[in-house]
Amino acid sequence: MENKSLPDGFSGFSWLLAGFCLPILFWPLSLLLSPAIFDNPELDYFNRTFISFSMWLYPFVLAIMARILFKLNQRHPNLAKKALIASAVIFWCVVGYVVIVGFN
């Protein structure tokens, strides 16, 4: 008695979603760097707060987005692929902003 609804491997979308979540592994490093960036006197209050919050919250945002995209992929695969690409671009733009402003 076999269940035919079980997948026999990872799809391409699942691999992309796993790659999207890979930066979560750097969360301990960002927790170590967050206080140093918040104490940077060259940054104004908004930039210090935004960068510190983004370094603390990005794993949760990535995990929630991955779950939403996984569920969306089950019903609308084309829309999920476009949303994954848009989410990745937005995430890496925020990372670029944090690196350019926070470590400059």
Secondary structure in CASP SS format (residue, H / E / C, confidence):
PFRMAT SS
TARGET T0000
AUTHOR 0000-0000-0000
METHOD secondary structure of the structure
MODEL  1
M C 1.00
E C 1.00
N C 1.00
K C 1.00
S C 1.00
L C 1.00
P C 1.00
D C 1.00
G C 1.00
F C 1.00
S C 1.00
G H 1.00
F H 1.00
S H 1.00
W H 1.00
L H 1.00
L H 1.00
A H 1.00
G H 1.00
F H 1.00
C H 1.00
L H 1.00
P H 1.00
I H 1.00
L H 1.00
F H 1.00
W H 1.00
P H 1.00
L H 1.00
S H 1.00
L H 1.00
L H 1.00
L H 1.00
S H 1.00
P H 1.00
A H 1.00
I H 1.00
F H 1.00
D C 1.00
N C 1.00
P C 1.00
E C 1.00
L C 1.00
D C 1.00
Y H 1.00
F H 1.00
N H 1.00
R H 1.00
T H 1.00
F H 1.00
I H 1.00
S H 1.00
F H 1.00
S H 1.00
M H 1.00
W H 1.00
L H 1.00
Y H 1.00
P H 1.00
F H 1.00
V H 1.00
L H 1.00
A H 1.00
I H 1.00
M H 1.00
A H 1.00
R H 1.00
I H 1.00
L H 1.00
F H 1.00
K H 1.00
L H 1.00
N H 1.00
Q H 1.00
R H 1.00
H C 1.00
P H 1.00
N H 1.00
L H 1.00
A H 1.00
K H 1.00
K H 1.00
A H 1.00
L H 1.00
I H 1.00
A H 1.00
S H 1.00
A H 1.00
V H 1.00
I H 1.00
F H 1.00
W H 1.00
C H 1.00
V H 1.00
V H 1.00
G H 1.00
Y H 1.00
V H 1.00
V H 1.00
I H 1.00
V H 1.00
G H 1.00
F C 1.00
N C 1.00
END
